[in-house]
Amino acid sequence: MTPRALIFGCLFLSAGGSALAAPPSAASELTSKYASRLVESDYPAAPAPPSPPTFALDFSTVHTYRYFYEQLLENHIITPENDREASFTSSSYGDLMVYSEPDHTAQLRFEKLRAQSTKTIDGKPLKTNEKFPATWIGNLDQAGGIYEAVPGQAPLMALLFPIPSKALGVGESVETPVELDLPVLDTTYAAKGVRRITCTGYVTVVRRVCAKLEQTLELSAVDDDTHQRVTAFGRSVSFFAPSEGRFVRSAAVITLNMTDPAPPVMAGTGGKTPKTSLPPKKRVSADDFVKIVLAE
C-alpha cells in the first residue's frame, strides 16, 4: 500500500484503503462498528457563555498545532465478475499537524504516520507494517473550509473540524449543503449532501471550557455510466475551545456503501419492480474511525 493509497484509505476506497457509507435514507440501517468510540470519556459540565459565540478557528498568527492522530478502517469489495470478496483492515497512528500561515489559513499534514494493515483475498491474509513520510493533505481556513485537498481527505477533515456557519446556543443547530469528492475504486464522485452541526452543551476538557459540537454528514452520488449509487453517512463529536479558537479533541466515524443499480421495472407491473427481481447487490462497504487529540 502506497502513501497515496493510505491517504485515500483515510476516507474512501482506492487500491487498498477505505472509508464512508450509509445512504441518507437508510442511515439508521448502517451503523459504524466504531460508533461507541465517538465519546470515550465523560467530561464535567461547564457553564455556557451568556450569549451564543461565533465559532472560528484562530489562524491570526503563524503557529503550529500538533494533534495525536488515530485511524481504524475496514472495507469489503465484491468483484462483480466472479463474486469474489476481498477485505482490507488497517490501523494508523501518527501526528496531524496544523501549520497556520500569514494569510490566516493553515496547511494540514500527516507526520510520523505508521500503519499496520491486513489484506485478505479468498481467505488468504497478507499483513504489512509501514512508515510514511510527511504528507501534505490540504488547506484549512478559519471557517473550517477544506480546499485543495488530496482526494478523499475533505470529508474526513470536515468531520474533524466542524465549524458552524453561525453562532449557536446550546441545543441549536445549523444545516448547510455540501459537495465533496468521494474516491471509490479508482473513480472520484462529486457527491452532494448536507451537514448538520449541533451545539449540545459545554464541558471542561483538560482545564479548558469547550463547546461540544455534534455533527452528521450525509452524501450520495450516482455514476452517470453504470448508474451505481454511492452513499455515505458520517458522525462526529468534537470539543472546541472558543477562547483559543481551536479543537481540543475530535472523533468521527464515516461509512460508505456502493451498490449496483436497481433492476428495471418491467412492463405490466404497474410501475413496480417485480417480486422476482433481486435487490441491488452491495459491491463495496466500508467503515472508518478517526480521532485527533491536541498534544499539550
Secondary structure, DSSP 8 states (H G I E B T S, - for coil): --HHHHHHHTTSBBTTB---B--GGGGGGS--TTGGGS--S---B----SS--------SS--EEEEEEEEEEEEEEEETTTTEEEEEEEEEEEEEEEEE-TTSEEEEEEEEEEEEEEEEETTEEEEEEEEE--EEEEEEETT--EES--TTHHHHHHHHS---SS---TT-EEEEEEEEEEEETTEEEEEEEEEEEEEEEEEEETTEEEEEEEEEEEEEEE-TTT--EEEEEEEEEEEEETTTTEEEEEEEEEEEEEE-------TTSTTS--TTS----EEEEEEEEEEEEE--
